[in-house]
């Protein structure tokens, strides 16, 4: 018997034994498979979906207004305010 035939025989035996196991215990196999699928998919529930973002952004700061801008500063001079403000 060659290596290929022995490998084919072992693989066939493994599939046959697996089939016997699934046929002998169908309910536990189905429950175990369902549990594995749910356990693997549970982290997907935490993913943000389109349209589920926050509708309104609130902060604990009430009546916030940006500080006044000094008109005596020159263009390009470093300021305390960030450029994006």
C-alpha positions as CSV (number, residue, x, y, z in Angstrom):
1,X,0.0,0.0,0.0
2,X,1.5,3.3,-1.0
3,X,1.6,6.5,1.1
4,X,-1.2,8.1,-0.9
5,X,-3.5,5.1,-0.4
6,X,-2.8,5.0,3.3
7,X,-3.4,8.7,3.6
8,X,-6.7,8.4,1.7
9,X,-7.7,5.5,3.9
10,X,-7.0,7.5,7.1
11,X,-8.9,10.5,5.8
12,X,-11.9,8.3,4.8
13,X,-11.9,6.7,8.3
14,X,-11.8,10.1,10.0
15,X,-14.8,11.4,8.0
16,X,-16.7,8.1,8.6
17,X,-16.0,8.4,12.4
18,X,-17.1,12.0,12.4
19,X,-20.3,11.1,10.6
20,X,-21.0,8.4,13.1
21,X,-20.5,10.9,16.0
22,X,-22.8,13.5,14.4
23,X,-25.4,10.8,13.7
24,X,-25.2,9.4,17.2
25,X,-25.5,12.7,19.1
26,X,-27.3,15.2,16.8
27,X,-28.8,17.5,19.5
28,X,-25.5,18.1,21.4
29,X,-23.6,18.6,18.2
30,X,-26.2,21.1,17.0
31,X,-26.1,23.0,20.3
32,X,-22.3,23.0,20.4
33,X,-22.1,24.3,16.9
34,X,-24.7,27.0,17.6
35,X,-22.8,28.0,20.7
36,X,-19.5,28.3,18.8
37,X,-21.1,30.4,16.1
38,X,-22.7,32.7,18.7
39,X,-19.4,33.0,20.6
40,X,-17.6,33.9,17.4
41,X,-20.2,36.5,16.3
42,X,-20.7,38.2,19.7
43,X,-17.9,40.8,19.1
44,X,-19.7,41.8,15.9
45,X,-22.5,43.3,18.1
46,X,-20.1,46.0,19.3
47,X,-19.3,47.3,15.8
48,X,-20.9,50.6,15.0
49,X,-23.3,50.3,12.1
50,X,-24.1,53.2,9.6
51,X,-26.8,55.4,11.1
52,X,-26.2,54.4,14.7
53,X,-23.9,57.3,15.5
54,X,-24.7,59.8,18.2
55,X,-27.4,62.2,17.2
56,X,-26.3,65.0,19.6
57,X,-23.0,65.7,21.2
58,X,-23.2,67.0,24.8
59,X,-20.6,68.1,27.2
60,X,-20.7,68.9,30.9
61,X,-19.7,72.5,30.1
62,X,-22.6,74.9,30.0
63,X,-22.8,78.1,27.9
64,X,-19.3,77.7,26.5
65,X,-18.0,80.5,24.3
66,X,-14.5,80.6,22.8
67,X,-12.1,83.2,24.3
68,X,-11.8,86.5,22.4
69,X,-9.2,86.7,19.7
70,X,-6.5,89.5,20.1
71,X,-6.5,91.6,17.0
72,X,-2.9,92.8,17.7
73,X,-1.4,89.4,16.9
74,X,0.3,89.1,13.5
75,X,-0.4,86.3,11.0
76,X,1.9,83.3,11.5
77,X,2.7,84.3,15.1
78,X,2.2,81.3,17.5
79,X,-0.8,81.7,19.7
80,X,-2.3,79.8,22.5
81,X,-5.3,78.8,20.4
82,X,-4.9,75.8,18.1
83,X,-5.2,76.4,14.4
84,X,-8.4,74.4,14.0
85,X,-10.3,76.5,16.5
